Structures are given as structure tokens and as C-alpha cells.
């Protein structure tokens, strides 16, 4: 019973963290409801496969794999280019498929030459702490809008939705901090069931599409034959290096959380993690999906639920893969009210701020370190407020970098710290 509930809870957490990006990409490319649902199915499949590959053969940690925010950003940029008439929507999607093949090749080559371990030396506690704070700050706007119901039933704050979602949030926090172990362990699952039931009772669920198809295999190259251009080659190589830094940061955070509860912990092999990330990215290209990346929210999930075992994570991913073959089940989970999802996973993500402060603790009396922290956060958080329209005339590489405060702030922190260390030497 305990294993089943833990596995279902992992499945819910994986699905909840993977719904937004495919739906947003479908909207950006004017995909039909049916095409968006198929994209959602393919994303579920690649996320489940990637999670199992990594936990068995890669980094060997229970780390949620989710659609990469950086790829989501690149998809949005290319949708804007296509909307402007420079490129067709089909052509843009075919270039993006090729981009995933190029990025995947980069991950595999760097892993085979064992260069990822050298990259990992840049991820000091200072960089990890900065990454966590920037990640939470970047997500906080989405959480606030989601819980207040903005963009759910209408584009304004919805009092009824907000009241129900805040009730779910308070309920989930009470469960997450409960002294009763089983309540704390299954707080996310219980909160989701409570929230979904409450929204159903108050008639706040959105109408979702349905399908008569019960079983469906994913289509290969659903967007057509991948097409290579100079622009997508440069962009995907640049994105690949940024995703590698994202991967190392996410795994490092989860590694610390996992290590705290496991006496027989084995050190992560980052080269192996990069190799299987490359394989997953290739599969995502073949499936016409969004390439996955390790999500650091897994650390918050484990610390909240105190579930550190790998087996429930593996079974949870098997459930996700199974769901991807059954469109009716996919549509059912896609019907989870977004405000309920945000309220349910609020605590695991917010707890990452506490992890960041622990990383910063040894440096709070060192002037140079405080300067690096302050500058990196200022640049990273400031970039999150740049209006997208202001960047529209820039090259796609610059748009990708300047529109992502998380990456920009983390790179600033790495450069400043390495420059300071070099100066000291």
C-alpha cells in the first residue's frame, strides 16, 4: 500500500510539472486541440523514459524530468518568427526538431570525452544557491497568477477560484508540516485529491476536450523531416551548453537532499548523466516533443514528503509512460485544474529557498562573496522583467539569453566567482 501511494504521488508530481509547456507550445504554434493533446502524450512518454534511463543508468537519482524551460523559450521565439512571416510554422517545428538532434549530439560528445566533471567544478555552493533563488523567483509569478486564477477562466483575478486555491494551499502546507508521518509523506497526493474535489464541488473545473480513441502509439517525426539551417545550429549549440549548466545545477541540488537521507549513497557520474540526457533529447526530436531536463523541484518534493526511495519514482514513471499510450487517460489528467496544481506543489518549490540560504550561510560574512550574490541576483531577477516585445529585433541567441533571467544570473555568478578566484591565485 505504501509503495503504491508513493508511486502514484510521484506520478501526479511528474504530470503536474509537465502539463504547462506542451499546452503553451501548442497555443504558440496554433495547433488544434487534438494536435496539442498528441504533443502532450508524446511529452509524457519522453519524460517517463528519460526519468527511468537516468535513475537506472545515468545519474541514478530520483529526479523528475520535465520539458526544458529553455527549449520552451526557443519554441516561443521561433513561433514569433513564424508569426512574422519569415518562416512557416511547419518549417519552424522542423528546424526545432533538428535543433534537438544537434543539442543531443553535443551532450553525448562532451560525455564521451568526460568533460562534464570539469564543468561541475564551476557549481560551487554560491552558484547553486543563486540558481535556486533565481529559479524560485522565476516561477513565483506563475504560481501567484495560477493560484489567483488569472488566465484560468478569465484574464483577471477570479475571487472564487482564488479562495478555493488558497484553501488548497493552506491545506497542503498543514499536511506538509504535519507531525503525522503518513500525512506528511502523502501530502501532495492528498492535497491534489482534496483540491480537485473542492473545484468539482464548486463547479470551477474547465471543460476539457475528449476523444473516442482509447489506445494510440506515438507518431515518429509527426512535424515532418528535420531541417537544418545555420541559425538553428548555432542556437541549439548555445542552448545545449546552457542546458548542461541547468542539468548540473539541478542534479547537484537533488544530490544534496538525497545524500542527507542515504548512508550508502554513491557519487553521481555527471558524464553518464549527460550521455543519457543526449539520448533523451534525440528521442524527443524523433517524437516531435519538447526535450526534457532534470528539474530541481525534485529536491523539494523529497524533503517535503520524506520519500527518498528510487522504486516509487521508477514505478511512477512507468505509470506516466502507460498514460501516454491512452489518450482518454491523458485527457483526464490534463483536466487537473491549474490553480489546484500550483497550490499543491507550492510547498516543495518554496522550500528550495531554504536550501539556497543553507548554501549561502558560510559566505555571509565575506564581502567579495556578498558582492557576487547581490550582482548575480540583481541581473538575473532584473532580466525577468524585460518585456518580450523589447527583444523582438535581436538575434534569436540573444533573445534566448536575455529573456531567461535564471541562466543569465547563474552565468554571471559563475563568471564573477571564477574571476575572483583567478585574481586571488
ABEGO torsion letter per residue (X at the ends): XAAAAAAAAAAAAAAAAAAAAAAAAAAAAGBBAAAAAAAAAAAAAAAAAAAAAAAAABAGBBBBBBBBAAAAAAAAAAAAAAAAGABBAAAAAAAAAAAAAAAAAAAAAAAAAGAAAAAAAABBAAAAAAAAAAAAAAAAAAAAAAAAGBGAABABBBAAAAAAAAAAAAAAAAAAABABAAAAAAAAAAAAAAAAAAAAAAGABBBBBBBABABBBBBBGAAEBBBBBAAAAAAAAAAAAAAAAAAAAAAAAAAAAAAAABAABBBBBAAAAAAAAAAAAAAAAAAGBBBBBBBAAAAAAAAAAGBABAAAAAAAAAAAAAAAABAAAAAAAAABBAAAAAAAAAAAAAAAAAAAAAAAAAAAABAAAAAAAAAAAAAAAAAAABBAAAAAABBAAAAAAAABAAAAAAAAAAAAAAAAAAAAX
